[in-house]
Amino acid sequence: MMEIIPAIDLIGGQCVRLTEGDFAQQTTYDSNPLEVAKRFEAYGIQRLHLVDLDGARAKKPVNLAVLEKIAANTNLTIDFGGGLQSEEAVRQAFEAGAAQITAGSIAVREPETVQNWLQLYGPVKIIVGADFKGSNIAISAWTEESSYALQDFIYDYVRHGAKLFICTDVSKDGKLQGPSIETYRQLQTTLPEAGIIASGGVTTIQDLEVLQEIGVTGAIIGKAIYEGTIQLKDLERFIYAD
């Protein structure tokens, strides 16, 4: 069953969304992330993708207090990312209540560090972030396309024990233009052992139906919920599916 994973992106402790990861294209949706998280939980959602955008800029976690508050006041399984550049930062995130962390740009820059985390915490607790543009990995806060093929990147991590990958199409993120269906289909076909979590561009219930059909492990939904192109009540059929 495909997991439905709403996203909360944090700047200054508030719930925001960026378009294409650009801090200049920011929309603030709610000043109280805990209330947003509780609203998700009330509709039966069990997972939350919590991104510390301040932390991503500072290269260390900044919004751990928000993580702690959501973890203490909901039963959501939270994966936390943004600014996790050291083992100490990862430990802080787990201590604040994260069930999982997402290793983002560091997974590209310092694969040995992330491979160590995989050994230390296990493949269920460490999600590898695979941001991509076209068929290649995107780097430098999404502004550059590297020559590292997305498929090769995932394959290399699978060989080192990784099981879960958040694959974000940065060219589509926050634009409500639909996800990269063909990329996810190809990954499912060539790397069936990798748990692919689709991210970026999910806009409609139909998008989710196609992703579920492809067989991805999960789908992250951000702006579509906040802009109302996907209603929380319409997610129930995925959440309560047999």
N, C-alpha and C positions, 0 to 999 in steps of 0.2 A: 504494500500500500504506500502510495506517495504521501510524504509528510508535508503539511501546509505550515510554512514558517514565515510569519510576518516579521518585518524588520522595523526596528526603532534606531534611527541614527541620531546621535547626540552632539549638540554644540551648546556650550554654556549651560549644560544640564537640561536643555529643552529638546523636544522631538522635532527634527528637521528632515528635509530631503534635499539632496544636491542633484543637479542634472549633469550627467557624464562626470561625476566626481569633482565638479568645479565649484570651489568655495564661493565664487562670485555669482553662481546661480543657485542660491539658497532660498528655500521656502520654509518658514517655521509653521508647524501645524498644531503644536500643543506645548504648553509650558510645563505640563505635568506628565512625564513619561510613565510614572506608576499607574496613573489613571488609564492611560492608553493600554498598558499591559493588562490591567484588570479587565478592561473591556474585551480584549482578545480572549482572555481566559473564560469570561462569561459566555462566550460563544463556543466553548469546547476546545479551543486551540490549546495545544500542549507545549508547543515549541516557540522560542523567540530568538531572533538574530539581533543582537545588540551591538551597535558599532559606535565606538568612541572616536568621533572625527577630530575632536580636540587632541586626543591621544595620538592619533595618526600624524598630526602636524608636529606635536611635541616630542614624538618618538618615545613616549612613555604614557602609561594610562593616566587619564585626567578625571574621568567620570566614574571611578570605582564606587563612589558613594551612591550613585544612581543604581548601579548594578546590585549593590548590597541591599538597597531599599526594595527593588523589584524582587530579588531572590527571597527576601525575608517575608514579603507580603503577598506572594503568589506561589503557585506550585508549578510554574512554567519551567521547562528545561531550557536553560539559557546558554546559547553559545555567544561568547564575547570576543570582539576583535577591535583592533585599533591601537597602535603604539606598543604592541607586545614585541619588544626587541631583545629581551633578556629573560633568563630563567626566573629571575626574581619577579619580573613583571607578570610572567605566567602564573607563578605561585600566588601572587597577590590577587590575580583574577579568580583563581580557584578558591582562595580563602574568602573572597567577597561573595562567593555564591555561584560562580559560573560552573555549569556542568561540563562545558566544553569550551575550548578557545579556538579561534581561527588564526592561523599563522598566515599573514598576508604577504607583503613585499619581502619579508625576511625569508620566506620559503624559496624565493627566486635568488636573492642575494647571498644567503648563507644556508644552503641546503644541509650542511653538516649539523648546524645548530638545531634545525627543525627535526632532522633524523634522530638527534639525541633526545629531543622532547618526546618523539614517538616511542623511543625505547623506554624512557623514564615513566611516562604517563599512560602509554598504550594508545592504540590506533582509534579507540572510540572517543577519547577525550581531546585529541588533537585533530582539527580539521585543517586541511591544506587549502589555502585560498589560491585559486587559479584564475586571475583576471586576464581576459583576453580581448584582442582586437583582431578581426579577421580570423586567421587560423593560428596566430602566434600569441605568446604571452605578452601582456602589457606591463610596462615598468614605469618608474619615475612618476608615482602618483597618477598613473593612467595616461600620461601625456605621450608616452613613446611606445611604439610596438617593437619588441625585441625580435631577434631571429630565432628564438627558442620556440619550437612548435608546441602548441598546447598539448597535443597527443603525446609527444615525447616527454614533456614535463610530467604529465600524470603517470605515464608508464614508469618513469624513473622513480617516482615516489611510491608507486605500488610495489616495486621491487624492494623498497626499503620499509615495507610494512604498513604504509598509509592505506586507509580504507575509505575515507570520506573527503570529498573535494567540493568546495563551493566554486562553481564556474560562472564568473560574472562577465557578461559581454558589456564592456565599458562603453562601447559606442551606442548602446541602447539604454543604459541605465538611467532611470528617471525620465525617459522620454515618452513612455506609454505608446510604443510602436510595435509591441509584440516581441517575444523572445527569439533567440537564434535556434529555431527548431532543428534545422539540419545539422548544426554542430552537435547538439545533444544526441540526436539520433545516431550520428557517426560514432560518438564516444561510447554510447551504449553498445553499439555493434562491435567495435574494435577492442574495448576495454570493459567487458561485462563484470569483471571483478572489482571495478572501482565504483564506489557509491557516489553518483553524480547528483549534486544539488544545483538545480538551475537557478540562475539569478540574473536580473537585468531584463527589463522590457515586458515582464508579465503584466498584462493589461486587462484581460477578460477571463471569464469562466471558461470560454472556449480554449484559450491558451493552456489553461490548467488541464483540461480534458485531453488535449494533444500530448502534453508532457507526461501525463499519467499513462497514456497509451504507449508512449515510447519506453516507459519503465524507469524513469529517473527516480532516485531515492527521495528527493524532496524538491520543493519549489519555494523560493523566497519571494514574498510579495511586499512591496514597499508603497510607492506612490499610488498604485492602483487602489489601495484601501483608503488612503488619505484623500484622494480626489474623487472617490466614489464610483470608479469604473468597475470595481468589484465590491459587492456588499458582503459584510461579514456573515449575514444569515445565509447567503448563497454558498458559503464554504462548507456548510454543515454536511452536504452530501459526500464531500471528500473526507471530512473528519470522522464521520460515523459510518463510513463504508465498511462492508464486511471484509 
